């Protein structure tokens, strides 16, 4: 199946794939939209990228882990920082992104828009 070098390659890329919410597959199971990674001229692993909406959920979950608890429990200033970070990562380009983020933060859509507008005003 895989040799020692290939196993090292897979181990090296796994944290990145996990961070983006992707899935590792054998290369022969790759679909048209999957990305096949090669090492030393041989296909080693395929990566199934998440759908955009799934990516947002994954990003929110990672932010909760980083913050040490639910985003809804954060103070206002930290929630504003979270919104800025999410905007930088394209979270609001996703359909229903504002609603999803508002729900995770325990605020209204209007509040998220205020946070976004506040950032643009400074």
ROVEX-606193 format. One record per residue: y, z negated, x of N, C-alpha, C in turn; residue in three letters; residue number from 1. Coordinates in steps of 0.001 Angstrom, whole numbers, m for minus. Example, Ala and Ser with C-alpha at 12.3 -4.5 7.8 and 13.67 -1.06 7.14 Angstrom:
((m5690 m7800 13190) (m4500 m7800 12300) (m3300 m7800 13200) ALA 1),
((m2250 m7080 12850) (m1060 m7140 13670) (30 m7870 12900) SER 2),
//
This chain:
((m1189 0 831) (0 0 0) (1251 0 874) UNK 1),
((1694 m1159 1365) (2865 m1190 2234) (2503 m1836 3545) UNK 2),
((3137 m1343 4599) (2906 m1912 5921) (3890 m3037 6188) UNK 3),
((3739 m3696 7344) (4598 m4830 7674) (6092 m4465 7712) UNK 4),
((6433 m3306 8255) (7831 m2881 8298) (8385 m2647 6910) UNK 5),
((7573 m2066 6053) (8000 m1802 4682) (8172 m3107 3906) UNK 6),
((7277 m4065 4136) (7415 m5363 3472) (8704 m6050 3902) UNK 7),
((9053 m5916 5176) (10312 m6488 5673) (11506 m5798 5031) UNK 8),
((11409 m4491 4878) (12486 m3728 4240) (12673 m4186 2792) UNK 9),
((11582 m4323 2066) (11644 m4776 668) (12231 m6186 605) UNK 10),
((11789 m7059 1501) (12323 m8428 1535) (13815 m8414 1838) UNK 11),
((14254 m7476 2647) (15674 m7396 3009) (16541 m6923 1846) UNK 12),
((16044 m5983 1032) (16858 m5457 m64) (16726 m6270 m1350) UNK 13),
((15695 m7095 m1453) (15459 m7844 m2689) (16638 m8718 m3113) UNK 14),
((17290 m9465 m2219) (18436 m10265 m2667) (19563 m9420 m3273) UNK 15),
((19782 m8252 m2738) (20799 m7364 m3296) (20381 m6877 m4677) UNK 16),
((19143 m6477 m4820) (18646 m5998 m6108) (18719 m7120 m7140) UNK 17),
((18341 m8324 m6738) (18430 m9474 m7649) (19876 m9744 m8052) UNK 18),
((20797 m9624 m7104) (22211 m9906 m7371) (22803 m8945 m8391) UNK 19),
((22332 m7714 m8407) (22866 m6747 m9373) (22044 m6689 m10649) UNK 20),
((20963 m7456 m10680) (20131 m7474 m11883) (19167 m6312 m11965) UNK 21),
((18852 m5715 m10823) (17925 m4586 m10795) (16478 m5053 m10776) UNK 22),
((15593 m4090 m10817) (14155 m4366 m10834) (13483 m3492 m9787) UNK 23),
((12588 m4069 m8992) (11839 m3323 m7988) (10553 m2783 m8599) UNK 24),
((10261 m1528 m8280) (9059 m863 m8797) (8381 m90 m7671) UNK 25),
((7091 181 m7824) (6462 1113 m6879) (7131 2481 m7013) UNK 26),
((7299 3197 m5917) (8012 4482 m5980) (7375 5501 m6928) UNK 27),
((6049 5431 m7091) (5405 6409 m7980) (5650 6097 m9460) UNK 28),
((6260 4949 m9776) (6603 4604 m11155) (8082 4838 m11455) UNK 29),
((8788 5414 m10502) (10223 5640 m10668) (10492 6663 m11758) UNK 30),
((11467 6348 m12565) (11923 7280 m13585) (13067 8121 m13049) UNK 31),
((13558 8999 m13879) (14615 9919 m13483) (15894 9194 m13049) UNK 32),
((16204 8067 m13672) (17435 7347 m13369) (17255 6246 m12330) UNK 33),
((16034 6059 m11841) (15779 5039 m10830) (16145 5571 m9448) UNK 34),
((16397 4649 m8534) (16750 5006 m7160) (15563 4678 m6267) UNK 35),
((15050 5684 m5566) (13924 5479 m4662) (14472 5257 m3256) UNK 36),
((14054 4136 m2649) (14487 3801 m1295) (13388 4173 m317) UNK 37),
((13791 4820 761) (12839 5244 1786) (13097 4459 3068) UNK 38),
((12036 4267 3821) (12121 3587 5107) (11296 4384 6101) UNK 39),
((11917 4804 7172) (11260 5593 8207) (10548 6806 7627) UNK 40),
((11233 7488 6719) (10736 8736 6165) (9753 8619 5013) UNK 41),
((9409 7415 4602) (8446 7240 3504) (9097 6480 2352) UNK 42),
((8816 6922 1131) (9287 6199 m47) (8585 4846 m95) UNK 43),
((9390 3770 m176) (8831 2422 m104) (8910 1705 m1441) UNK 44),
((10047 1805 m2099) (10255 1060 m3330) (11277 1803 m4177) UNK 45),
((11150 1639 m5480) (12133 2202 m6400) (12914 1050 m7015) UNK 46),
((14166 1333 m7329) (15034 332 m7945) (15453 841 m9311) UNK 47),
((15182 29 m10311) (15646 327 m11666) (16929 m467 m11866) UNK 48),
((18020 258 m11978) (19317 m380 m12154) (19465 m865 m13588) UNK 49),
((20181 m1953 m13783) (20347 m2481 m15136) (21325 m1627 m15937) UNK 50),
((21220 m1721 m17243) (22212 m1105 m18114) (23505 m1893 m17945) UNK 51),
((24645 m1274 m18210) (25921 m1945 m17997) (26026 m3254 m18768) UNK 52),
((25622 m3265 m20031) (25713 m4488 m20822) (24827 m5583 m20223) UNK 53),
((23649 m5212 m19728) (22772 m6183 m19079) (23404 m6700 m17798) UNK 54),
((24125 m5824 m17097) (24801 m6231 m15868) (25832 m7307 m16155) UNK 55),
((26576 m7163 m17229) (27583 m8157 m17572) (26921 m9503 m17852) UNK 56),
((25842 m9501 m18597) (25117 m10753 m18854) (24623 m11368 m17547) UNK 57),
((24134 m10519 m16654) (23638 m10995 m15360) (24785 m11593 m14536) UNK 58),
((25928 m10930 m14539) (27097 m11426 m13802) (27545 m12771 m14363) UNK 59),
((27578 m12889 m15682) (27987 m14149 m16303) (27018 m15277 m15954) UNK 60),
((25734 m14980 m15961) (24732 m15981 m15591) (24903 m16413 m14142) UNK 61),
((25160 m15455 m13258) (25379 m15775 m11841) (26639 m16622 m11671) UNK 62),
((27679 m16325 m12435) (28907 m17121 m12351) (28663 m18548 m12831) UNK 63),
((27856 m18700 m13866) (27518 m20049 m14329) (26776 m20826 m13247) UNK 64),
((25843 m20160 m12582) (25119 m20822 m11488) (26088 m21246 m10389) UNK 65),
((27002 m20343 m10049) (27967 m20624 m8995) (28903 m21770 m9371) UNK 66),
((29277 m21830 m10645) (30192 m22877 m11109) (29459 m24192 m11371) UNK 67),
((28151 m24150 m11453) (27372 m25364 m11653) (27206 m25785 m13099) UNK 68),
((27489 m24876 m14023) (27318 m25212 m15437) (27895 m24132 m16318) UNK 69),
((27887 m24374 m17620) (28390 m23369 m18564) (29862 m23025 m18312) UNK 70),
((30185 m21762 m18419) (31564 m21316 m18219) (32491 m21920 m19264) UNK 71),
((31966 m22208 m20440) (32781 m22786 m21511) (33295 m24175 m21139) UNK 72),
((32645 m24839 m20186) (33055 m26184 m19787) (34143 m26189 m18714) UNK 73),
((34525 m25016 m18222) (35532 m24939 m17164) (36922 m25227 m17707) UNK 74),
((37828 m25647 m16826) (39215 m25834 m17240) (39898 m24469 m17365) UNK 75),
((41066 m24467 m17973) (41766 m23204 m18270) (42029 m22382 m17013) UNK 76),
((42495 m23033 m15968) (42818 m22307 m14734) (41576 m21617 m14152) UNK 77),
((40456 m22319 m14154) (39222 m21743 m13615) (38741 m20601 m14510) UNK 78),
((38908 m20743 m15819) (38545 m19643 m16724) (39393 m18420 m16435) UNK 79),
((40669 m18620 m16129) (41536 m17491 m15783) (41048 m16820 m14496) UNK 80),
((40621 m17615 m13535) (40073 m17058 m12291) (38800 m16263 m12563) UNK 81),
((37958 m16772 m13460) (36728 m16068 m13835) (37080 m14722 m14470) UNK 82),
((38060 m14714 m15360) (38479 m13461 m16008) (38989 m12472 m14957) UNK 83),
((39762 m12951 m13991) (40252 m12051 m12924) (39085 m11469 m12126) UNK 84),
((38122 m12323 m11801) (36956 m11853 m11043) (36156 m10835 m11850) UNK 85),
((36004 m11099 m13144) (35260 m10171 m14000) (35993 m8846 m14150) UNK 86),
((37311 m8909 m14250) (38080 m7668 m14346) (37901 m6841 m13077) UNK 87),
((37929 m7498 m11923) (37749 m6799 m10645) (36376 m6137 m10564) UNK 88),
((35395 m6710 m11260) (34037 m6152 m11236) (33784 m5161 m12369) UNK 89),
((34827 m4861 m13160) (34698 m3852 m14209) (34098 m4356 m15510) UNK 90),
((34090 m5652 m15720) (33444 m6223 m16903) (34061 m5739 m18203) UNK 91),
((35333 m5414 m18182) (35999 m5067 m19425) (35952 m3570 m19728) UNK 92),
((35276 m2830 m18857) (35027 m1412 m19124) (33776 m1252 m19995) UNK 93),
((32994 m2313 m20084) (31763 m2308 m20874) (32123 m2528 m22340) UNK 94),
((31471 m1785 m23211) (31705 m1957 m24644) (31425 m3405 m25038) UNK 95),
((32322 m3990 m25761) (32249 m5387 m26201) (32340 m6371 m25037) UNK 96),
((32870 m5911 m23898) (33004 m6787 m22731) (33896 m7980 m23000) UNK 97),
((35030 m7751 m23663) (35949 m8857 m23947) (35265 m9879 m24851) UNK 98),
((34572 m9410 m25879) (33889 m10314 m26792) (32798 m11115 m26078) UNK 99),
((32050 m10457 m25217) (30978 m11120 m24486) (31537 m12195 m23567) UNK 100),
((32609 m11852 m22855) (33224 m12815 m21942) (33843 m13966 m22727) UNK 101),
((34528 m13651 m23816) (35144 m14703 m24638) (34087 m15685 m25120) UNK 102),
((32972 m15178 m25560) (31884 m16039 m26036) (31370 m16935 m24913) UNK 103),
((31173 m16356 m23729) (30670 m17136 m22591) (31665 m18215 m22171) UNK 104),
((32956 m17914 m22285) (33987 m18865 m21877) (34330 m19871 m22974) UNK 105),
((33855 m19613 m24183) (34168 m20499 m25293) (35613 m20395 m25742) UNK 106),
((36155 m19179 m25632) (37535 m18922 m26053) (37549 m17711 m26978) UNK 107),
((38705 m17414 m27519) (38828 m16250 m28394) (39067 m14983 m27571) UNK 108),
((38861 m13843 m28207) (39205 m12566 m27561) (40684 m12553 m27210) UNK 109),
((41497 m13070 m28108) (42939 m13118 m27897) (43265 m13867 m26593) UNK 110),
((42565 m14964 m26344) (42785 m15736 m25116) (42412 m14914 m23888) UNK 111),
((41288 m14205 m23956) (40891 m13359 m22817) (41956 m12299 m22576) UNK 112),
((42456 m11657 m23642) (43518 m10668 m23472) (44767 m11301 m22871) UNK 113),
((45085 m12536 m23276) (46228 m13243 m22687) (46021 m13466 m21196) UNK 114),
((44817 m13874 m20817) (44521 m14066 m19397) (44688 m12752 m18634) UNK 115),
((44194 m11667 m19222) (44325 m10357 m18568) (45787 m9935 m18467) UNK 116),
((46530 m10108 m19539) (47946 m9724 m19529) (48754 m10605 m18585) UNK 117),
((48410 m11869 m18494) (49107 m12779 m17584) (48945 m12283 m16155) UNK 118),
((47743 m11860 m15812) (47474 m11363 m14463) (48294 m10105 m14176) UNK 119),
((48399 m9230 m15144) (49152 m7983 m14957) (50652 m8259 m14832) UNK 120),
((51111 m9352 m15450) (52527 m9687 m15416) (52971 m10333 m14130) UNK 121),
((52020 m10847 m13309) (52391 m11511 m12067) (52323 m10587 m10885) UNK 122),
//
